[in-house]
């Protein structure tokens, strides 16, 4: 019977299984990163297009700029945590294989 580890996942069979798991984890993290950045960029384009059509008050533009900045920071922190989790999981998988 195979031993279960972190979050009930089955233990990797080989080094390559652990490597492919890490690559998949990194690809998923990249997709999340790109989606959040793309979301922020689309909102930014819409807001700046609306501002060009009808000028917003400076307070609204300032609040929006802060939102964009915080969204970018949130995206960086979230993706860093996912990458760190993936690296820790890979190290644990290697430790279980060896």
C-alpha positions as CSV (number, residue, x, y, z in Angstrom):
1,X,0.0,0.0,0.0
2,X,1.4,3.4,-1.0
3,X,2.0,5.9,1.8
4,X,0.0,9.1,1.7
5,X,1.7,12.4,2.4
6,X,0.9,16.2,2.3
7,X,-2.9,16.8,1.7
8,X,-3.6,13.1,1.1
9,X,-1.7,12.9,-2.2
10,X,0.0,9.7,-3.1
11,X,3.7,9.4,-2.7
12,X,5.6,9.9,-6.0
13,X,6.9,6.8,-7.7
14,X,10.0,8.3,-9.1
15,X,12.2,11.3,-9.5
16,X,10.5,12.1,-12.9
17,X,7.1,12.0,-11.3
18,X,8.2,14.6,-8.8
19,X,9.8,16.7,-11.5
20,X,6.6,16.6,-13.6
21,X,4.6,17.5,-10.6
22,X,6.8,20.5,-9.9
23,X,6.6,21.7,-13.6
24,X,2.8,21.3,-13.5
25,X,2.7,23.3,-10.3
26,X,4.9,26.1,-11.8
27,X,2.7,26.2,-15.0
28,X,-0.4,26.5,-12.8
29,X,1.3,29.3,-10.9
30,X,2.2,31.1,-14.1
31,X,-1.4,30.9,-15.3
32,X,-2.7,32.4,-12.1
33,X,-0.1,35.2,-12.3
34,X,-0.9,36.0,-15.9
35,X,-4.7,36.0,-15.3
36,X,-4.4,38.4,-12.4
37,X,-2.1,40.7,-14.3
38,X,-4.3,40.5,-17.3
39,X,-7.4,41.3,-15.2
40,X,-5.6,44.4,-13.7
41,X,-4.4,45.5,-17.2
42,X,-7.9,45.2,-18.7
43,X,-9.5,47.2,-15.9
44,X,-6.7,49.8,-16.3
45,X,-7.3,50.2,-20.0
46,X,-11.1,50.6,-19.4
47,X,-10.5,53.2,-16.7
48,X,-8.0,55.2,-18.7
49,X,-10.3,55.1,-21.8
50,X,-13.2,56.3,-19.7
51,X,-11.0,59.0,-18.2
52,X,-10.0,60.2,-21.7
53,X,-13.7,60.4,-22.6
54,X,-14.8,62.1,-19.4
55,X,-12.2,63.2,-16.9
56,X,-12.6,61.7,-13.4
57,X,-11.8,63.6,-10.3
58,X,-8.2,63.2,-9.1
59,X,-9.3,61.3,-6.0
60,X,-10.9,58.6,-8.0
61,X,-7.8,58.2,-10.2
62,X,-5.6,58.1,-7.2
63,X,-7.8,55.4,-5.6
64,X,-7.7,53.5,-8.8
65,X,-3.9,53.7,-9.1
66,X,-3.7,52.4,-5.5
67,X,-6.0,49.5,-6.4
68,X,-3.9,48.6,-9.4
69,X,-0.7,48.7,-7.2
70,X,-2.3,46.6,-4.5
71,X,-3.6,44.1,-7.0
72,X,-0.1,43.7,-8.4
73,X,1.4,43.3,-4.9
74,X,-1.3,40.7,-4.1
75,X,-0.5,38.8,-7.3
76,X,3.2,38.8,-6.5
77,X,2.7,37.6,-3.0
78,X,0.2,34.9,-4.0
79,X,2.4,33.6,-6.7
80,X,5.4,33.6,-4.5
81,X,3.6,31.6,-1.9
82,X,2.5,29.1,-4.6
83,X,6.0,28.8,-5.9
84,X,7.4,28.3,-2.4
85,X,4.8,25.7,-1.6
86,X,5.7,23.9,-4.9
87,X,9.4,24.0,-4.0
88,X,8.8,22.6,-0.5
89,X,6.6,19.9,-1.9
90,X,9.2,19.0,-4.5
91,X,11.9,18.8,-1.7
92,X,9.6,16.5,0.4
93,X,8.9,14.4,-2.7
94,X,12.6,13.9,-3.3
95,X,13.1,13.1,0.4
96,X,10.5,10.4,0.2
97,X,11.9,8.9,-3.0
98,X,15.5,8.7,-1.8
